[in-house]
Amino acid sequence: MSSVRPCRSAPARAGSAARWASAIVFMLVLAAFGALASSAGAHTPPQVNIVRQGTAPAKVPAGTHYFKHIQEAVDASSAGDYVLIEPGIYDESVRVTSAQSGIWIRGLNRNTVILDGQHKAGNGILIEQANDVWVENLTVRNFDEGSSCGDEECGNEIWWDGGSGSRKIGAHGWYGSYLTAYDTGLDGGYGIFTNNEVEGAWEHIYASGFNDSGMYLGACQECDARITGAVIEDNALGYSGSNSGGRLVIENSLFRHNSVGVDPNSENPGDPPPPQDGECGRPNIEDPNPTPLITSTRIHRCTIIRHNVIVENNNLTAPAVGNPDGNWGSGVLLTGDYADLVEANVIAGNTNDGVLGLEYPNPFPPGPETIYFQLAGNRISDNLFIDNGHNPTYKGNPYAGDLTLTGGYSPLFGGPESHSEDNCASDNLFTDATFPAKIEGTWGCQNATTPNPGYGGLPVPPAEFPPAVEYLLQLKVEAESRHPVDQPAPPPQPTMPDPCEGVPRNPLCP
């Protein structure tokens, strides 16, 4: 009997140890839960910081504060807080820093909450390397470019800056909705602008009168962004996107009366790292190959321009600082782009080209620093083209019309072998010319590969460049010889249906 007792007592001791271990784990969990509860209880609830130009009320409830200036309210805010701005014209610039990550800046009425730059040099709202900042339901106007940009005099109305020129992503989470940005002079730089940031969205925005672009998104190889419901008009460029790609959708928007409607582009040296590449899951995001090789039309594309109306982008009276790509009269301009999808848009009444895609040595004329961006892997499908390419100057010119793709001329400028290949077009409704002709045959998306579209042969004396290049250079001359005039202020735009949505209870949102 005694010989078996140790065998019985051993399991009993093991069970006791297990019970003690379970009890200890349970107590640790309780302690952790208590710490979390204590931490949550100690967290300051969201504050509502109201900006009012008049007198604050005599009684202000807890969690609500009043300020006369937007900047004061922003400075007093931290993550989760709301800055609510009452109607008025505010003569101030606003700077948001990383200390204010996670705040909302919201006007009570899009058309009557106005930040007015009075045509002085500066930026309207500058968000510097701050995460998850929302700006909503207000107007910013007439902040102009100064003698030098830096961070102070860029003429950007609303600017989420994740680190301009850094080659790195410096912030995430940029959101704007029900925003109006405009300039009635000649020196407004950009309307609504984001660079070096990822994970964002613009919805229901308006921009007009800018000498670069009304809407700009740059320097994000994998942007993870969506732009919808925009109205962009009377700018040098409607949308510009230098070196921005990956998951990026521009949809359900109107681009009209700009010099160029939509211009995703590869750029060197601005907003690095290049190129503009719409491939899904592209490797080497931080330091990508500036001239990737695409070997098939059957690739996955995540940069998508779809369901937009892109009309009458012929405006040579719009201000410009030497239009960045030296072009005008194009609905969509694919400037050294890779793997973008342009689908299901209405593209009409653009004087020179509905869609113009080109190989892009940049800087040009070529030199030691030039990168020879190719035009490769793009798909143009299911679009309705109407009445494009009717500039009398180019009547009969094969490069003016609904859709023009050009390439192959890099070696003529001392560059490498051209790989402007595997672009394709399918199921579009054309009413005017294409280059190459019958483009949906040899260059149709039913083909696994497509050849270089070419440039119309070698130059014929006395021409210095091939015909396609001569055409592009002539457009550049015309774009830079413009005579800009002040563009009009816009009419009222749709305001946010419920500016109190999501806001903690306060005197404005009872």
Sequence and secondary structure as in RCSB ss.txt:
>XXXX:A:sequence
MSSVRPCRSAPARAGSAARWASAIVFMLVLAAFGALASSAGAHTPPQVNIVRQGTAPAKVPAGTHYFKHIQEAVD
ASSAGDYVLIEPGIYDESVRVTSAQSGIWIRGLNRNTVILDGQHKAGNGILIEQANDVWVENLTVRNFDEGSSCG
DEECGNEIWWDGGSGSRKIGAHGWYGSYLTAYDTGLDGGYGIFTNNEVEGAWEHIYASGFNDSGMYLGACQECDA
RITGAVIEDNALGYSGSNSGGRLVIENSLFRHNSVGVDPNSENPGDPPPPQDGECGRPNIEDPNPTPLITSTRIH
RCTIIRHNVIVENNNLTAPAVGNPDGNWGSGVLLTGDYADLVEANVIAGNTNDGVLGLEYPNPFPPGPETIYFQL
AGNRISDNLFIDNGHNPTYKGNPYAGDLTLTGGYSPLFGGPESHSEDNCASDNLFTDATFPAKIEGTWGCQNATT
PNPGYGGLPVPPAEFPPAVEYLLQLKVEAESRHPVDQPAPPPQPTMPDPCEGVPRNPLCP
>XXXX:A:secstr
 TTTHHHHHHHHHHHHHHHHHHHHHHHHHHHHHHHHHHHHHHS    EEEE SS   S   TTEEEESSHHHHHH
T  TT EEEE SEEE   EEE GGGTT EEEES TTTEEEEEEEEES SEEEES SSEEEEEEEEEEEEB S  T
TTSB EEEEEES TTSSS  EEEEEEEEEEEE SSS   EEEEEESEEEEEEEEEEEE  SSEEEEEESBTT  E
EEES EEESSSEEEEEETB SSEEEES EEESSSEEEEEE  SSSSSS   B BTT S SSS  SS     S   
B EEEES EEE    SSS  SS TT   SEEEEEES BSEEEES EEE  SSEEEEEE EEESSS  TT EEE  
BS EEES EEES    GGGTT TTSEEEEEE   GGGGT         EEES B SS EESTTHHHHTBTTSS  
     SSS  TT SS HHHHHHHHHHHHHHT               S TTTT  SBTTB 
